[in-house]
Amino acid sequence: MVYLTLEEKATVTALWNKVAEVGIEILGRLLVVYPWTQRFFESFGNLPSADAVMSNAKVKAYDKKVLVFLTEGLKHVDHLKGVFALLSELHYKKLHVSPENIRVSLRDP
């Protein structure tokens, strides 16, 4: 379990709020940088180029979902491992993605 001070929590929250303001392209960047991951998102259609990936409506919608989930997770910063364990379980059982691919690494104090 990782324990953060009130000051550290405030810092994490402030930083995340800046990220959320700017917007985030988590999946889009993943698919561009690691094109082999596109096989997990075949339902998103043909994504032959970075422009095709970044302008794809399904990719943008998924990016928004991820941003919302991460924002919600940070509301429970003292229990991140438990919050993200649900996500790991979903990906493993329903989507057949190895939990190691989305593992949350938290160091103990």
PALOTI-751570 format. One record per residue (C-alpha): x, y, z; residue number from 0; residue in three letters; chain. Coordinates in Angstrom, 1 decimal, always signed. Layout:
BEGIN
<site c1="X" c2="Y" c3="Z" num="NUM" residuo="ALA" cadena="A"/>
...
//
This chain:
BEGIN
<site c1="+0.0" c2="+0.0" c3="+0.0" num="0" residuo="MET" cadena="A"/>
<site c1="+1.3" c2="+3.4" c3="-0.9" num="1" residuo="VAL" cadena="A"/>
<site c1="+0.5" c2="+6.2" c3="+1.5" num="2" residuo="TYR" cadena="A"/>
<site c1="+0.7" c2="+9.8" c3="+0.3" num="3" residuo="LEU" cadena="A"/>
<site c1="+0.7" c2="+12.9" c3="+2.5" num="4" residuo="THR" cadena="A"/>
<site c1="-2.0" c2="+15.5" c3="+2.1" num="5" residuo="LEU" cadena="A"/>
<site c1="+0.6" c2="+17.7" c3="+0.3" num="6" residuo="GLU" cadena="A"/>
<site c1="+1.5" c2="+14.8" c3="-2.1" num="7" residuo="GLU" cadena="A"/>
<site c1="-2.2" c2="+14.2" c3="-2.8" num="8" residuo="LYS" cadena="A"/>
<site c1="-2.7" c2="+17.8" c3="-3.6" num="9" residuo="ALA" cadena="A"/>
<site c1="+0.3" c2="+17.8" c3="-5.9" num="10" residuo="THR" cadena="A"/>
<site c1="-0.9" c2="+14.7" c3="-7.8" num="11" residuo="VAL" cadena="A"/>
<site c1="-4.4" c2="+16.2" c3="-8.1" num="12" residuo="THR" cadena="A"/>
<site c1="-3.1" c2="+19.5" c3="-9.4" num="13" residuo="ALA" cadena="A"/>
<site c1="-0.9" c2="+17.8" c3="-11.9" num="14" residuo="LEU" cadena="A"/>
<site c1="-3.7" c2="+15.5" c3="-13.1" num="15" residuo="TRP" cadena="A"/>
<site c1="-6.1" c2="+18.5" c3="-13.4" num="16" residuo="ASN" cadena="A"/>
<site c1="-3.6" c2="+20.1" c3="-15.8" num="17" residuo="LYS" cadena="A"/>
<site c1="-3.4" c2="+16.9" c3="-17.8" num="18" residuo="VAL" cadena="A"/>
<site c1="-7.2" c2="+16.7" c3="-18.0" num="19" residuo="ALA" cadena="A"/>
<site c1="-7.4" c2="+20.3" c3="-19.1" num="20" residuo="GLU" cadena="A"/>
<site c1="-5.1" c2="+19.8" c3="-22.0" num="21" residuo="VAL" cadena="A"/>
<site c1="-6.7" c2="+16.5" c3="-23.0" num="22" residuo="GLY" cadena="A"/>
<site c1="-5.1" c2="+13.2" c3="-23.4" num="23" residuo="ILE" cadena="A"/>
<site c1="-4.7" c2="+10.8" c3="-26.3" num="24" residuo="GLU" cadena="A"/>
<site c1="-3.7" c2="+7.6" c3="-24.4" num="25" residuo="ILE" cadena="A"/>
<site c1="-5.0" c2="+5.0" c3="-26.8" num="26" residuo="LEU" cadena="A"/>
<site c1="-4.2" c2="+7.0" c3="-29.9" num="27" residuo="GLY" cadena="A"/>
<site c1="-0.6" c2="+7.4" c3="-28.9" num="28" residuo="ARG" cadena="A"/>
<site c1="-0.4" c2="+3.7" c3="-27.9" num="29" residuo="LEU" cadena="A"/>
<site c1="-1.6" c2="+2.6" c3="-31.3" num="30" residuo="LEU" cadena="A"/>
<site c1="+0.8" c2="+4.9" c3="-33.1" num="31" residuo="VAL" cadena="A"/>
<site c1="+3.9" c2="+4.1" c3="-31.1" num="32" residuo="VAL" cadena="A"/>
<site c1="+3.1" c2="+0.4" c3="-30.8" num="33" residuo="TYR" cadena="A"/>
<site c1="+1.2" c2="-0.5" c3="-33.9" num="34" residuo="PRO" cadena="A"/>
<site c1="+1.0" c2="-4.2" c3="-33.1" num="35" residuo="TRP" cadena="A"/>
<site c1="-1.5" c2="-3.2" c3="-30.3" num="36" residuo="THR" cadena="A"/>
<site c1="-4.0" c2="-2.4" c3="-33.0" num="37" residuo="GLN" cadena="A"/>
<site c1="-4.9" c2="-6.1" c3="-33.1" num="38" residuo="ARG" cadena="A"/>
<site c1="-6.8" c2="-5.6" c3="-29.8" num="39" residuo="PHE" cadena="A"/>
<site c1="-8.9" c2="-2.9" c3="-31.4" num="40" residuo="PHE" cadena="A"/>
<site c1="-9.9" c2="-4.4" c3="-34.7" num="41" residuo="GLU" cadena="A"/>
<site c1="-13.5" c2="-3.1" c3="-34.3" num="42" residuo="SER" cadena="A"/>
<site c1="-12.1" c2="+0.4" c3="-34.6" num="43" residuo="PHE" cadena="A"/>
<site c1="-11.6" c2="-0.2" c3="-38.3" num="44" residuo="GLY" cadena="A"/>
<site c1="-8.6" c2="+0.3" c3="-40.6" num="45" residuo="ASN" cadena="A"/>
<site c1="-5.9" c2="+2.5" c3="-39.0" num="46" residuo="LEU" cadena="A"/>
<site c1="-3.1" c2="+2.6" c3="-41.6" num="47" residuo="PRO" cadena="A"/>
<site c1="-1.5" c2="+5.8" c3="-40.4" num="48" residuo="SER" cadena="A"/>
<site c1="-1.0" c2="+8.1" c3="-37.4" num="49" residuo="ALA" cadena="A"/>
<site c1="-3.5" c2="+10.6" c3="-38.8" num="50" residuo="ASP" cadena="A"/>
<site c1="-6.1" c2="+7.8" c3="-39.3" num="51" residuo="ALA" cadena="A"/>
<site c1="-5.5" c2="+6.7" c3="-35.7" num="52" residuo="VAL" cadena="A"/>
<site c1="-5.7" c2="+10.1" c3="-34.1" num="53" residuo="MET" cadena="A"/>
<site c1="-8.8" c2="+11.2" c3="-36.1" num="54" residuo="SER" cadena="A"/>
<site c1="-10.7" c2="+8.0" c3="-35.6" num="55" residuo="ASN" cadena="A"/>
<site c1="-13.9" c2="+8.6" c3="-33.6" num="56" residuo="ALA" cadena="A"/>
<site c1="-13.8" c2="+5.3" c3="-31.8" num="57" residuo="LYS" cadena="A"/>
<site c1="-10.2" c2="+6.0" c3="-30.7" num="58" residuo="VAL" cadena="A"/>
<site c1="-11.2" c2="+9.4" c3="-29.4" num="59" residuo="LYS" cadena="A"/>
<site c1="-14.2" c2="+8.0" c3="-27.5" num="60" residuo="ALA" cadena="A"/>
<site c1="-12.0" c2="+5.4" c3="-25.9" num="61" residuo="TYR" cadena="A"/>
<site c1="-9.4" c2="+8.0" c3="-25.0" num="62" residuo="ASP" cadena="A"/>
<site c1="-12.2" c2="+9.9" c3="-23.2" num="63" residuo="LYS" cadena="A"/>
<site c1="-13.2" c2="+6.8" c3="-21.3" num="64" residuo="LYS" cadena="A"/>
<site c1="-9.7" c2="+6.2" c3="-20.1" num="65" residuo="VAL" cadena="A"/>
<site c1="-9.3" c2="+9.8" c3="-19.0" num="66" residuo="LEU" cadena="A"/>
<site c1="-12.6" c2="+9.6" c3="-17.0" num="67" residuo="VAL" cadena="A"/>
<site c1="-11.5" c2="+6.3" c3="-15.4" num="68" residuo="PHE" cadena="A"/>
<site c1="-8.1" c2="+7.6" c3="-14.4" num="69" residuo="LEU" cadena="A"/>
<site c1="-9.6" c2="+10.8" c3="-13.0" num="70" residuo="THR" cadena="A"/>
<site c1="-12.1" c2="+8.7" c3="-11.0" num="71" residuo="GLU" cadena="A"/>
<site c1="-9.2" c2="+6.5" c3="-9.8" num="72" residuo="GLY" cadena="A"/>
<site c1="-7.3" c2="+9.5" c3="-8.5" num="73" residuo="LEU" cadena="A"/>
<site c1="-10.2" c2="+10.3" c3="-6.3" num="74" residuo="LYS" cadena="A"/>
<site c1="-9.2" c2="+7.1" c3="-4.4" num="75" residuo="HIS" cadena="A"/>
<site c1="-5.5" c2="+7.7" c3="-4.5" num="76" residuo="VAL" cadena="A"/>
<site c1="-4.9" c2="+5.7" c3="-1.3" num="77" residuo="ASP" cadena="A"/>
<site c1="-6.5" c2="+2.7" c3="-2.9" num="78" residuo="HIS" cadena="A"/>
<site c1="-5.2" c2="+2.9" c3="-6.5" num="79" residuo="LEU" cadena="A"/>
<site c1="-4.2" c2="-0.7" c3="-6.6" num="80" residuo="LYS" cadena="A"/>
<site c1="-7.7" c2="-1.9" c3="-5.7" num="81" residuo="GLY" cadena="A"/>
<site c1="-9.4" c2="+0.5" c3="-8.1" num="82" residuo="VAL" cadena="A"/>
<site c1="-7.2" c2="-0.5" c3="-11.0" num="83" residuo="PHE" cadena="A"/>
<site c1="-7.5" c2="-4.2" c3="-10.1" num="84" residuo="ALA" cadena="A"/>
<site c1="-11.1" c2="-4.0" c3="-11.4" num="85" residuo="LEU" cadena="A"/>
<site c1="-9.8" c2="-2.7" c3="-14.7" num="86" residuo="LEU" cadena="A"/>
<site c1="-7.1" c2="-5.4" c3="-14.9" num="87" residuo="SER" cadena="A"/>
<site c1="-9.8" c2="-8.1" c3="-14.2" num="88" residuo="GLU" cadena="A"/>
<site c1="-12.0" c2="-6.7" c3="-17.0" num="89" residuo="LEU" cadena="A"/>
<site c1="-9.2" c2="-6.8" c3="-19.5" num="90" residuo="HIS" cadena="A"/>
<site c1="-8.1" c2="-10.3" c3="-18.5" num="91" residuo="TYR" cadena="A"/>
<site c1="-11.5" c2="-12.0" c3="-18.4" num="92" residuo="LYS" cadena="A"/>
<site c1="-13.5" c2="-10.2" c3="-21.0" num="93" residuo="LYS" cadena="A"/>
<site c1="-10.9" c2="-8.8" c3="-23.4" num="94" residuo="LEU" cadena="A"/>
<site c1="-8.2" c2="-11.5" c3="-22.9" num="95" residuo="HIS" cadena="A"/>
<site c1="-5.4" c2="-9.0" c3="-22.4" num="96" residuo="VAL" cadena="A"/>
<site c1="-2.7" c2="-10.1" c3="-20.0" num="97" residuo="SER" cadena="A"/>
<site c1="-2.9" c2="-8.2" c3="-16.7" num="98" residuo="PRO" cadena="A"/>
<site c1="+0.9" c2="-7.7" c3="-17.0" num="99" residuo="GLU" cadena="A"/>
<site c1="+0.3" c2="-5.4" c3="-20.0" num="100" residuo="ASN" cadena="A"/>
<site c1="-1.7" c2="-3.0" c3="-17.8" num="101" residuo="ILE" cadena="A"/>
<site c1="-0.2" c2="-3.7" c3="-14.4" num="102" residuo="ARG" cadena="A"/>
<site c1="-0.1" c2="-0.8" c3="-12.0" num="103" residuo="VAL" cadena="A"/>
<site c1="+3.2" c2="-0.7" c3="-10.2" num="104" residuo="SER" cadena="A"/>
<site c1="+3.1" c2="+0.9" c3="-6.8" num="105" residuo="LEU" cadena="A"/>
<site c1="+6.1" c2="+0.9" c3="-4.6" num="106" residuo="ARG" cadena="A"/>
<site c1="+5.7" c2="+0.3" c3="-0.9" num="107" residuo="ASP" cadena="A"/>
<site c1="+7.1" c2="+3.0" c3="+1.4" num="108" residuo="PRO" cadena="A"/>
//
